[in-house]
């Protein structure tokens, strides 16, 4: 059974399972890349998973699956 908790994007780490946002795919984070195209005052990064990648905004709540 997969359960979800919510964390701020800044708290997501390598190994976490997150929704990649493409057809409800859940992927395990394998690395992070810098995101250079965010508006001023917003910080975040790109979470690269085994199923795709998604922008993770530091202050946004993200579902992390166990």
PQR file of N, CA, C, O and H, with PARSE charges and radii, in Angstrom:
ATOM      1  N   UNK A   1       0.837  -1.178   0.000 -0.4000 1.5000
ATOM      2  CA  UNK A   1       0.000   0.000   0.000 -0.0000 2.0000
ATOM      3  C   UNK A   1       0.883   1.242   0.000  0.5500 1.7000
ATOM      4  O   UNK A   1       1.783   1.371   0.830 -0.5500 1.4000
ATOM      5  N   UNK A   2       0.628   2.138  -0.914 -0.4000 1.5000
ATOM      6  CA  UNK A   2       1.402   3.374  -0.988 -0.0000 2.0000
ATOM      7  C   UNK A   2       0.644   4.466  -0.235  0.5500 1.7000
ATOM      8  O   UNK A   2      -0.534   4.712  -0.494 -0.5500 1.4000
ATOM      9  H   UNK A   2      -0.103   2.033  -1.588  0.4000 1.0000
ATOM     10  N   UNK A   3       1.331   5.107   0.689 -0.4000 1.5000
ATOM     11  CA  UNK A   3       0.753   6.244   1.395 -0.0000 2.0000
ATOM     12  C   UNK A   3       1.537   7.488   1.023  0.5500 1.7000
ATOM     13  O   UNK A   3       2.706   7.406   0.647 -0.5500 1.4000
ATOM     14  H   UNK A   3       2.288   4.907   0.898  0.4000 1.0000
ATOM     15  N   UNK A   4       0.895   8.635   1.127 -0.4000 1.5000
ATOM     16  CA  UNK A   4       1.532   9.890   0.742 -0.0000 2.0000
ATOM     17  C   UNK A   4       1.579  10.845   1.923  0.5500 1.7000
ATOM     18  O   UNK A   4       0.655  10.902   2.734 -0.5500 1.4000
ATOM     19  H   UNK A   4      -0.055   8.702   1.432  0.4000 1.0000
ATOM     20  N   UNK A   5       2.661  11.587   2.004 -0.4000 1.5000
ATOM     21  CA  UNK A   5       2.780  12.695   2.939 -0.0000 2.0000
ATOM     22  C   UNK A   5       3.101  13.934   2.111  0.5500 1.7000
ATOM     23  O   UNK A   5       3.504  13.825   0.953 -0.5500 1.4000
ATOM     24  H   UNK A   5       3.412  11.541   1.345  0.4000 1.0000
ATOM     25  N   UNK A   6       2.923  15.101   2.701 -0.4000 1.5000
ATOM     26  CA  UNK A   6       3.226  16.335   1.992 -0.0000 2.0000
ATOM     27  C   UNK A   6       4.438  16.997   2.630  0.5500 1.7000
ATOM     28  O   UNK A   6       4.524  17.133   3.851 -0.5500 1.4000
ATOM     29  H   UNK A   6       2.595  15.189   3.641  0.4000 1.0000
ATOM     30  N   UNK A   7       5.371  17.406   1.778 -0.4000 1.5000
ATOM     31  CA  UNK A   7       6.567  18.128   2.209 -0.0000 2.0000
ATOM     32  C   UNK A   7       6.755  19.330   1.311  0.5500 1.7000
ATOM     33  O   UNK A   7       6.291  19.352   0.171 -0.5500 1.4000
ATOM     34  H   UNK A   7       5.301  17.296   0.787  0.4000 1.0000
ATOM     35  N   UNK A   8       7.438  20.326   1.836 -0.4000 1.5000
ATOM     36  CA  UNK A   8       7.832  21.442   0.971 -0.0000 2.0000
ATOM     37  C   UNK A   8       8.830  20.920  -0.054  0.5500 1.7000
ATOM     38  O   UNK A   8       9.589  19.988   0.213 -0.5500 1.4000
ATOM     39  H   UNK A   8       7.815  20.308   2.763  0.4000 1.0000
ATOM     40  N   UNK A   9       8.812  21.532  -1.221 -0.4000 1.5000
ATOM     41  CA  UNK A   9       9.715  21.109  -2.280 -0.0000 2.0000
ATOM     42  C   UNK A   9      11.176  21.113  -1.867  0.5500 1.7000
ATOM     43  O   UNK A   9      11.958  20.287  -2.339 -0.5500 1.4000
ATOM     44  H   UNK A   9       8.195  22.289  -1.437  0.4000 1.0000
ATOM     45  N   UNK A  10      11.551  22.039  -0.985 -0.4000 1.5000
ATOM     46  CA  UNK A  10      12.932  22.111  -0.516 -0.0000 2.0000
ATOM     47  C   UNK A  10      13.305  20.893   0.324  0.5500 1.7000
ATOM     48  O   UNK A  10      14.488  20.602   0.499 -0.5500 1.4000
ATOM     49  H   UNK A  10      10.915  22.710  -0.602  0.4000 1.0000
ATOM     50  N   UNK A  11      12.295  20.171   0.850 -0.4000 1.5000
ATOM     51  CA  UNK A  11      12.554  19.005   1.703 -0.0000 2.0000
ATOM     52  C   UNK A  11      12.581  17.688   0.938  0.5500 1.7000
ATOM     53  O   UNK A  11      12.897  16.649   1.519 -0.5500 1.4000
ATOM     54  H   UNK A  11      11.334  20.408   0.708  0.4000 1.0000
ATOM     55  N   UNK A  12      12.255  17.709  -0.355 -0.4000 1.5000
ATOM     56  CA  UNK A  12      12.310  16.505  -1.174 -0.0000 2.0000
ATOM     57  C   UNK A  12      13.773  16.150  -1.388  0.5500 1.7000
ATOM     58  O   UNK A  12      14.597  17.027  -1.649 -0.5500 1.4000
ATOM     59  H   UNK A  12      11.998  18.553  -0.826  0.4000 1.0000
ATOM     60  N   UNK A  13      14.099  14.860  -1.279 -0.4000 1.5000
ATOM     61  CA  UNK A  13      15.502  14.447  -1.408 -0.0000 2.0000
ATOM     62  C   UNK A  13      15.634  13.240  -2.334  0.5500 1.7000
ATOM     63  O   UNK A  13      14.642  12.613  -2.706 -0.5500 1.4000
ATOM     64  H   UNK A  13      13.430  14.147  -1.067  0.4000 1.0000
ATOM     65  N   UNK A  14      16.860  12.932  -2.694 -0.4000 1.5000
ATOM     66  CA  UNK A  14      17.144  11.783  -3.550 -0.0000 2.0000
ATOM     67  C   UNK A  14      16.618  10.524  -2.865  0.5500 1.7000
ATOM     68  O   UNK A  14      16.813  10.322  -1.667 -0.5500 1.4000
ATOM     69  H   UNK A  14      17.666  13.441  -2.393  0.4000 1.0000
ATOM     70  N   UNK A  15      15.950   9.689  -3.648 -0.4000 1.5000
ATOM     71  CA  UNK A  15      15.362   8.453  -3.140 -0.0000 2.0000
ATOM     72  C   UNK A  15      13.872   8.551  -2.866  0.5500 1.7000
ATOM     73  O   UNK A  15      13.201   7.524  -2.757 -0.5500 1.4000
ATOM     74  H   UNK A  15      15.791   9.854  -4.622  0.4000 1.0000
ATOM     75  N   UNK A  16      13.330   9.776  -2.749 -0.4000 1.5000
ATOM     76  CA  UNK A  16      11.898   9.950  -2.514 -0.0000 2.0000
ATOM     77  C   UNK A  16      11.105   9.577  -3.762  0.5500 1.7000
ATOM     78  O   UNK A  16      11.585   9.732  -4.885 -0.5500 1.4000
ATOM     79  H   UNK A  16      13.875  10.610  -2.837  0.4000 1.0000
ATOM     80  N   UNK A  17       9.896   9.087  -3.553 -0.4000 1.5000
ATOM     81  CA  UNK A  17       8.963   8.820  -4.639 -0.0000 2.0000
ATOM     82  C   UNK A  17       8.028  10.009  -4.763  0.5500 1.7000
ATOM     83  O   UNK A  17       7.392  10.403  -3.786 -0.5500 1.4000
ATOM     84  H   UNK A  17       9.507   8.962  -2.641  0.4000 1.0000
ATOM     85  N   UNK A  18       7.938  10.590  -5.967 -0.4000 1.5000
ATOM     86  CA  UNK A  18       7.057  11.741  -6.192 -0.0000 2.0000
ATOM     87  C   UNK A  18       6.270  11.543  -7.475  0.5500 1.7000
ATOM     88  O   UNK A  18       6.654  10.758  -8.343 -0.5500 1.4000
ATOM     89  H   UNK A  18       8.455  10.270  -6.761  0.4000 1.0000
ATOM     90  N   UNK A  19       5.152  12.274  -7.584 -0.4000 1.5000
ATOM     91  CA  UNK A  19       4.345  12.257  -8.789 -0.0000 2.0000
ATOM     92  C   UNK A  19       5.041  13.128  -9.831  0.5500 1.7000
ATOM     93  O   UNK A  19       5.256  14.320  -9.607 -0.5500 1.4000
ATOM     94  H   UNK A  19       4.840  12.911  -6.880  0.4000 1.0000
ATOM     95  N   UNK A  20       5.389  12.536 -10.961 -0.4000 1.5000
ATOM     96  CA  UNK A  20       6.108  13.255 -12.006 -0.0000 2.0000
ATOM     97  C   UNK A  20       5.169  14.146 -12.811  0.5500 1.7000
ATOM     98  O   UNK A  20       5.630  15.042 -13.517 -0.5500 1.4000
ATOM     99  H   UNK A  20       5.215  11.568 -11.143  0.4000 1.0000
ATOM    100  N   UNK A  21       3.852  13.914 -12.717 -0.4000 1.5000
ATOM    101  CA  UNK A  21       2.887  14.776 -13.377 -0.0000 2.0000
ATOM    102  C   UNK A  21       2.576  14.410 -14.809  0.5500 1.7000
ATOM    103  O   UNK A  21       1.851  15.143 -15.482 -0.5500 1.4000
ATOM    104  H   UNK A  21       3.478  13.186 -12.143  0.4000 1.0000
ATOM    105  N   UNK A  22       3.097  13.307 -15.294 -0.4000 1.5000
ATOM    106  CA  UNK A  22       2.829  12.852 -16.655 -0.0000 2.0000
ATOM    107  C   UNK A  22       2.016  11.566 -16.541  0.5500 1.7000
ATOM    108  O   UNK A  22       2.571  10.496 -16.290 -0.5500 1.4000
ATOM    109  H   UNK A  22       3.685  12.711 -14.747  0.4000 1.0000
ATOM    110  N   UNK A  23       0.720  11.671 -16.724 -0.4000 1.5000
ATOM    111  CA  UNK A  23      -0.127  10.483 -16.633 -0.0000 2.0000
ATOM    112  C   UNK A  23      -0.091   9.827 -15.268  0.5500 1.7000
ATOM    113  O   UNK A  23      -0.196   8.606 -15.160 -0.5500 1.4000
ATOM    114  H   UNK A  23       0.269  12.540 -16.928  0.4000 1.0000
ATOM    115  N   UNK A  24       0.058  10.632 -14.222 -0.4000 1.5000
ATOM    116  CA  UNK A  24       0.086  10.128 -12.836 -0.0000 2.0000
ATOM    117  C   UNK A  24       1.241   9.154 -12.579  0.5500 1.7000
ATOM    118  O   UNK A  24       1.114   8.253 -11.751 -0.5500 1.4000
ATOM    119  H   UNK A  24       0.143  11.625 -14.309  0.4000 1.0000
ATOM    120  N   UNK A  25       2.351   9.326 -13.273 -0.4000 1.5000
ATOM    121  CA  UNK A  25       3.522   8.480 -13.036 -0.0000 2.0000
ATOM    122  C   UNK A  25       4.181   8.846 -11.715  0.5500 1.7000
ATOM    123  O   UNK A  25       4.337  10.026 -11.399 -0.5500 1.4000
ATOM    124  H   UNK A  25       2.455  10.058 -13.946  0.4000 1.0000
ATOM    125  N   UNK A  26       4.561   7.853 -10.959 -0.4000 1.5000
ATOM    126  CA  UNK A  26       5.320   8.059  -9.728 -0.0000 2.0000
ATOM    127  C   UNK A  26       6.741   7.581  -9.997  0.5500 1.7000
ATOM    128  O   UNK A  26       6.958   6.452 -10.437 -0.5500 1.4000
ATOM    129  H   UNK A  26       4.434   6.895 -11.216  0.4000 1.0000
ATOM    130  N   UNK A  27       7.710   8.462  -9.724 -0.4000 1.5000
ATOM    131  CA  UNK A  27       9.103   8.116  -9.971 -0.0000 2.0000
ATOM    132  C   UNK A  27       9.968   8.366  -8.759  0.5500 1.7000
ATOM    133  O   UNK A  27       9.645   9.198  -7.912 -0.5500 1.4000
ATOM    134  H   UNK A  27       7.534   9.379  -9.367  0.4000 1.0000
ATOM    135  N   UNK A  28      11.074   7.636  -8.681 -0.4000 1.5000
ATOM    136  CA  UNK A  28      12.038   7.803  -7.592 -0.0000 2.0000
ATOM    137  C   UNK A  28      13.077   8.839  -8.012  0.5500 1.7000
ATOM    138  O   UNK A  28      13.676   8.723  -9.081 -0.5500 1.4000
ATOM    139  H   UNK A  28      11.335   6.960  -9.369  0.4000 1.0000
ATOM    140  N   UNK A  29      13.290   9.848  -7.175 -0.4000 1.5000
ATOM    141  CA  UNK A  29      14.247  10.910  -7.478 -0.0000 2.0000
ATOM    142  C   UNK A  29      15.655  10.327  -7.486  0.5500 1.7000
ATOM    143  O   UNK A  29      16.087   9.705  -6.515 -0.5500 1.4000
ATOM    144  H   UNK A  29      12.803   9.943  -6.307  0.4000 1.0000
ATOM    145  N   UNK A  30      16.367  10.537  -8.596 -0.4000 1.5000
ATOM    146  CA  UNK A  30      17.736  10.039  -8.711 -0.0000 2.0000
ATOM    147  C   UNK A  30      18.767  11.170  -8.692  0.5500 1.7000
ATOM    148  O   UNK A  30      19.937  10.945  -8.382 -0.5500 1.4000
ATOM    149  H   UNK A  30      16.016  11.042  -9.384  0.4000 1.0000
ATOM    150  N   UNK A  31      18.322  12.393  -9.027 -0.4000 1.5000
ATOM    151  CA  UNK A  31      19.225  13.545  -8.958 -0.0000 2.0000
ATOM    152  C   UNK A  31      18.412  14.833  -9.093  0.5500 1.7000
ATOM    153  O   UNK A  31      17.237  14.805  -9.459 -0.5500 1.4000
ATOM    154  H   UNK A  31      17.372  12.576  -9.278  0.4000 1.0000
ATOM    155  N   UNK A  32      19.044  15.940  -8.797 -0.4000 1.5000
ATOM    156  CA  UNK A  32      18.445  17.258  -8.970 -0.0000 2.0000
ATOM    157  C   UNK A  32      19.324  18.069  -9.901  0.5500 1.7000
ATOM    158  O   UNK A  32      20.550  17.959  -9.875 -0.5500 1.4000
ATOM    159  H   UNK A  32      19.998  15.963  -8.499  0.4000 1.0000
ATOM    160  N   UNK A  33      18.677  18.892 -10.731 -0.4000 1.5000
ATOM    161  CA  UNK A  33      19.395  19.824 -11.587 -0.0000 2.0000
ATOM    162  C   UNK A  33      18.908  21.226 -11.275  0.5500 1.7000
ATOM    163  O   UNK A  33      17.784  21.412 -10.808 -0.5500 1.4000
ATOM    164  H   UNK A  33      17.681  18.981 -10.752  0.4000 1.0000
ATOM    165  N   UNK A  34      19.743  22.198 -11.530 -0.4000 1.5000
ATOM    166  CA  UNK A  34      19.376  23.589 -11.303 -0.0000 2.0000
ATOM    167  C   UNK A  34      18.326  24.020 -12.313  0.5500 1.7000
ATOM    168  O   UNK A  34      18.372  23.615 -13.474 -0.5500 1.4000
ATOM    169  H   UNK A  34      20.656  22.047 -11.910  0.4000 1.0000
ATOM    170  N   UNK A  35      17.380  24.840 -11.871 -0.4000 1.5000
ATOM    171  CA  UNK A  35      16.355  25.396 -12.761 -0.0000 2.0000
ATOM    172  C   UNK A  35      16.656  26.881 -12.932  0.5500 1.7000
ATOM    173  O   UNK A  35      16.606  27.637 -11.963 -0.5500 1.4000
ATOM    174  H   UNK A  35      17.342  25.168 -10.928  0.4000 1.0000
ATOM    175  N   UNK A  36      16.963  27.300 -14.143 -0.4000 1.5000
ATOM    176  CA  UNK A  36      17.409  28.673 -14.391 -0.0000 2.0000
ATOM    177  C   UNK A  36      16.316  29.617 -14.871  0.5500 1.7000
ATOM    178  O   UNK A  36      16.556  30.822 -14.954 -0.5500 1.4000
ATOM    179  H   UNK A  36      17.003  26.686 -14.931  0.4000 1.0000
ATOM    180  N   UNK A  37      15.126  29.119 -15.190 -0.4000 1.5000
ATOM    181  CA  UNK A  37      14.106  29.952 -15.822 -0.0000 2.0000
ATOM    182  C   UNK A  37      12.946  30.318 -14.905  0.5500 1.7000
ATOM    183  O   UNK A  37      11.844  30.562 -15.397 -0.5500 1.4000
ATOM    184  H   UNK A  37      14.932  28.140 -15.122  0.4000 1.0000
ATOM    185  N   UNK A  38      13.147  30.364 -13.606 -0.4000 1.5000
ATOM    186  CA  UNK A  38      12.078  30.720 -12.675 -0.0000 2.0000
ATOM    187  C   UNK A  38      12.010  32.231 -12.508  0.5500 1.7000
ATOM    188  O   UNK A  38      13.032  32.910 -12.605 -0.5500 1.4000
ATOM    189  H   UNK A  38      14.041  30.165 -13.206  0.4000 1.0000
ATOM    190  N   UNK A  39      10.807  32.771 -12.256 -0.4000 1.5000
ATOM    191  CA  UNK A  39      10.677  34.212 -12.037 -0.0000 2.0000
ATOM    192  C   UNK A  39      11.469  34.669 -10.803  0.5500 1.7000
ATOM    193  O   UNK A  39      11.782  33.864  -9.926 -0.5500 1.4000
ATOM    194  H   UNK A  39       9.976  32.219 -12.178  0.4000 1.0000
ATOM    195  N   UNK A  40      11.782  35.941 -10.746 -0.4000 1.5000
ATOM    196  CA  UNK A  40      12.517  36.490  -9.606 -0.0000 2.0000
ATOM    197  C   UNK A  40      11.779  36.199  -8.302  0.5500 1.7000
ATOM    198  O   UNK A  40      10.555  36.309  -8.238 -0.5500 1.4000
ATOM    199  H   UNK A  40      11.528  36.596 -11.458  0.4000 1.0000
ATOM    200  N   UNK A  41      12.518  35.833  -7.280 -0.4000 1.5000
ATOM    201  CA  UNK A  41      11.954  35.587  -5.965 -0.0000 2.0000
ATOM    202  C   UNK A  41      11.462  34.164  -5.751  0.5500 1.7000
ATOM    203  O   UNK A  41      11.099  33.810  -4.629 -0.5500 1.4000
ATOM    204  H   UNK A  41      13.512  35.744  -7.332  0.4000 1.0000
ATOM    205  N   UNK A  42      11.439  33.335  -6.797 -0.4000 1.5000
ATOM    206  CA  UNK A  42      11.008  31.941  -6.659 -0.0000 2.0000
ATOM    207  C   UNK A  42      12.230  31.055  -6.834  0.5500 1.7000
ATOM    208  O   UNK A  42      12.995  31.215  -7.785 -0.5500 1.4000
ATOM    209  H   UNK A  42      11.734  33.623  -7.708  0.4000 1.0000
ATOM    210  N   UNK A  43      12.407  30.122  -5.911 -0.4000 1.5000
ATOM    211  CA  UNK A  43      13.527  29.194  -6.008 -0.0000 2.0000
ATOM    212  C   UNK A  43      12.999  27.780  -6.173  0.5500 1.7000
ATOM    213  O   UNK A  43      11.936  27.441  -5.654 -0.5500 1.4000
ATOM    214  H   UNK A  43      11.786  29.992  -5.138  0.4000 1.0000
ATOM    215  N   UNK A  44      13.728  26.978  -6.878 -0.4000 1.5000
ATOM    216  CA  UNK A  44      13.342  25.595  -7.105 -0.0000 2.0000
ATOM    217  C   UNK A  44      14.412  24.885  -7.903  0.5500 1.7000
ATOM    218  O   UNK A  44      15.460  25.450  -8.215 -0.5500 1.4000
ATOM    219  H   UNK A  44      14.592  27.253  -7.299  0.4000 1.0000
ATOM    220  N   UNK A  45      14.132  23.645  -8.225 -0.4000 1.5000
ATOM    221  CA  UNK A  45      15.077  22.821  -8.979 -0.0000 2.0000
ATOM    222  C   UNK A  45      14.298  21.786  -9.768  0.5500 1.7000
ATOM    223  O   UNK A  45      13.092  21.629  -9.576 -0.5500 1.4000
ATOM    224  H   UNK A  45      13.281  23.185  -7.972  0.4000 1.0000
ATOM    225  N   UNK A  46      14.970  21.095 -10.637 -0.4000 1.5000
ATOM    226  CA  UNK A  46      14.357  20.041 -11.426 -0.0000 2.0000
ATOM    227  C   UNK A  46      14.693  18.714 -10.761  0.5500 1.7000
ATOM    228  O   UNK A  46      15.862  18.367 -10.594 -0.5500 1.4000
ATOM    229  H   UNK A  46      15.950  21.223 -10.793  0.4000 1.0000
ATOM    230  N   UNK A  47      13.650  17.975 -10.384 -0.4000 1.5000
ATOM    231  CA  UNK A  47      13.839  16.636  -9.825 -0.0000 2.0000
ATOM    232  C   UNK A  47      13.831  15.651 -10.984  0.5500 1.7000
ATOM    233  O   UNK A  47      12.826  15.513 -11.682 -0.5500 1.4000
ATOM    234  H   UNK A  47      12.700  18.257 -10.520  0.4000 1.0000
ATOM    235  N   UNK A  48      14.942  14.972 -11.188 -0.4000 1.5000
ATOM    236  CA  UNK A  48      15.065  13.959 -12.232 -0.0000 2.0000
ATOM    237  C   UNK A  48      14.758  12.618 -11.586  0.5500 1.7000
ATOM    238  O   UNK A  48      15.403  12.228 -10.613 -0.5500 1.4000
ATOM    239  H   UNK A  48      15.758  15.084 -10.621  0.4000 1.0000
ATOM    240  N   UNK A  49      13.764  11.908 -12.135 -0.4000 1.5000
ATOM    241  CA  UNK A  49      13.384  10.610 -11.579 -0.0000 2.0000
ATOM    242  C   UNK A  49      13.625   9.517 -12.615  0.5500 1.7000
ATOM    243  O   UNK A  49      14.020   9.798 -13.747 -0.5500 1.4000
ATOM    244  H   UNK A  49      13.240  12.225 -12.926  0.4000 1.0000
ATOM    245  N   UNK A  50      13.389   8.291 -12.225 -0.4000 1.5000
ATOM    246  CA  UNK A  50      13.515   7.171 -13.148 -0.0000 2.0000
ATOM    247  C   UNK A  50      12.346   7.105 -14.133  0.5500 1.7000
ATOM    248  O   UNK A  50      12.340   6.248 -15.016 -0.5500 1.4000
ATOM    249  H   UNK A  50      13.068   8.063 -11.306  0.4000 1.0000
ATOM    250  N   UNK A  51      11.347   8.003 -13.995 -0.4000 1.5000
ATOM    251  CA  UNK A  51      10.176   8.018 -14.860 -0.0000 2.0000
ATOM    252  C   UNK A  51       9.981   9.344 -15.587  0.5500 1.7000
ATOM    253  O   UNK A  51       8.975   9.515 -16.276 -0.5500 1.4000
ATOM    254  H   UNK A  51      11.352   8.700 -13.277  0.4000 1.0000
ATOM    255  N   UNK A  52      10.897  10.270 -15.454 -0.4000 1.5000
ATOM    256  CA  UNK A  52      10.765  11.589 -16.061 -0.0000 2.0000
ATOM    257  C   UNK A  52      11.279  12.639 -15.100  0.5500 1.7000
ATOM    258  O   UNK A  52      11.908  12.313 -14.094 -0.5500 1.4000
ATOM    259  H   UNK A  52      11.713  10.131 -14.894  0.4000 1.0000
ATOM    260  N   UNK A  53      11.014  13.899 -15.404 -0.4000 1.5000
ATOM    261  CA  UNK A  53      11.489  14.966 -14.523 -0.0000 2.0000
ATOM    262  C   UNK A  53      10.387  16.003 -14.340  0.5500 1.7000
ATOM    263  O   UNK A  53       9.482  16.120 -15.167 -0.5500 1.4000
ATOM    264  H   UNK A  53      10.502  14.164 -16.221  0.4000 1.0000
ATOM    265  N   UNK A  54      10.478  16.754 -13.242 -0.4000 1.5000
ATOM    266  CA  UNK A  54       9.473  17.756 -12.926 -0.0000 2.0000
ATOM    267  C   UNK A  54      10.127  18.874 -12.123  0.5500 1.7000
ATOM    268  O   UNK A  54      11.052  18.630 -11.348 -0.5500 1.4000
ATOM    269  H   UNK A  54      11.213  16.659 -12.570  0.4000 1.0000
ATOM    270  N   UNK A  55       9.644  20.097 -12.311 -0.4000 1.5000
ATOM    271  CA  UNK A  55      10.135  21.227 -11.526 -0.0000 2.0000
ATOM    272  C   UNK A  55       9.554  21.154 -10.123  0.5500 1.7000
ATOM    273  O   UNK A  55       8.349  20.971  -9.948 -0.5500 1.4000
ATOM    274  H   UNK A  55       8.892  20.295 -12.940  0.4000 1.0000
ATOM    275  N   UNK A  56      10.408  21.297  -9.139 -0.4000 1.5000
ATOM    276  CA  UNK A  56      10.000  21.294  -7.735 -0.0000 2.0000
ATOM    277  C   UNK A  56      10.299  22.676  -7.176  0.5500 1.7000
ATOM    278  O   UNK A  56      11.460  23.070  -7.061 -0.5500 1.4000
ATOM    279  H   UNK A  56      11.387  21.446  -9.281  0.4000 1.0000
ATOM    280  N   UNK A  57       9.238  23.414  -6.827 -0.4000 1.5000
ATOM    281  CA  UNK A  57       9.386  24.753  -6.251 -0.0000 2.0000
ATOM    282  C   UNK A  57       9.613  24.600  -4.749  0.5500 1.7000
ATOM    283  O   UNK A  57       8.874  23.876  -4.080 -0.5500 1.4000
ATOM    284  H   UNK A  57       8.296  23.094  -6.921  0.4000 1.0000
ATOM    285  N   UNK A  58      10.629  25.277  -4.216 -0.4000 1.5000
ATOM    286  CA  UNK A  58      11.035  25.084  -2.821 -0.0000 2.0000
ATOM    287  C   UNK A  58       9.912  25.279  -1.810  0.5500 1.7000
ATOM    288  O   UNK A  58       9.844  24.541  -0.827 -0.5500 1.4000
ATOM    289  H   UNK A  58      11.229  25.865  -4.758  0.4000 1.0000
ATOM    290  N   UNK A  59       9.027  26.256  -2.023 -0.4000 1.5000
ATOM    291  CA  UNK A  59       7.997  26.552  -1.023 -0.0000 2.0000
ATOM    292  C   UNK A  59       6.677  25.830  -1.296  0.5500 1.7000
ATOM    293  O   UNK A  59       5.753  25.938  -0.491 -0.5500 1.4000
ATOM    294  H   UNK A  59       9.082  26.856  -2.822  0.4000 1.0000
ATOM    295  N   UNK A  60       6.562  25.102  -2.400 -0.4000 1.5000
ATOM    296  CA  UNK A  60       5.325  24.409  -2.767 -0.0000 2.0000
ATOM    297  C   UNK A  60       5.241  23.055  -2.063  0.5500 1.7000
ATOM    298  O   UNK A  60       6.258  22.382  -1.894 -0.5500 1.4000
ATOM    299  H   UNK A  60       7.313  25.014  -3.054  0.4000 1.0000
ATOM    300  N   UNK A  61       4.036  22.649  -1.650 -0.4000 1.5000
ATOM    301  CA  UNK A  61       3.853  21.333  -1.056 -0.0000 2.0000
ATOM    302  C   UNK A  61       3.835  20.263  -2.133  0.5500 1.7000
ATOM    303  O   UNK A  61       3.172  20.414  -3.159 -0.5500 1.4000
ATOM    304  H   UNK A  61       3.210  23.195  -1.787  0.4000 1.0000
ATOM    305  N   UNK A  62       4.565  19.183  -1.897 -0.4000 1.5000
ATOM    306  CA  UNK A  62       4.708  18.080  -2.841 -0.0000 2.0000
ATOM    307  C   UNK A  62       4.281  16.800  -2.140  0.5500 1.7000
ATOM    308  O   UNK A  62       4.614  16.598  -0.972 -0.5500 1.4000
ATOM    309  H   UNK A  62       5.103  19.060  -1.064  0.4000 1.0000
ATOM    310  N   UNK A  63       3.538  15.920  -2.841 -0.4000 1.5000
ATOM    311  CA  UNK A  63       3.199  14.618  -2.275 -0.0000 2.0000
ATOM    312  C   UNK A  63       4.400  13.692  -2.442  0.5500 1.7000
ATOM    313  O   UNK A  63       4.917  13.506  -3.544 -0.5500 1.4000
ATOM    314  H   UNK A  63       3.268  16.084  -3.790  0.4000 1.0000
ATOM    315  N   UNK A  64       4.829  13.120  -1.321 -0.4000 1.5000
ATOM    316  CA  UNK A  64       5.924  12.152  -1.317 -0.0000 2.0000
ATOM    317  C   UNK A  64       5.329  10.825  -0.878  0.5500 1.7000
ATOM    318  O   UNK A  64       4.646  10.756   0.144 -0.5500 1.4000
ATOM    319  H   UNK A  64       4.409  13.271  -0.426  0.4000 1.0000
ATOM    320  N   UNK A  65       5.585   9.771  -1.643 -0.4000 1.5000
ATOM    321  CA  UNK A  65       4.969   8.462  -1.401 -0.0000 2.0000
ATOM    322  C   UNK A  65       5.939   7.539  -0.668  0.5500 1.7000
ATOM    323  O   UNK A  65       7.151   7.570  -0.878 -0.5500 1.4000
ATOM    324  H   UNK A  65       6.140   9.826  -2.473  0.4000 1.0000
ATOM    325  N   UNK A  66       5.355   6.721   0.196 -0.4000 1.5000
ATOM    326  CA  UNK A  66       6.147   5.741   0.972 -0.0000 2.0000
ATOM    327  C   UNK A  66       5.820   4.346   0.507  0.5500 1.7000
ATOM    328  O   UNK A  66       6.373   3.376   1.026 -0.5500 1.4000
ATOM    329  H   UNK A  66       4.370   6.695   0.367  0.4000 1.0000
TER
END
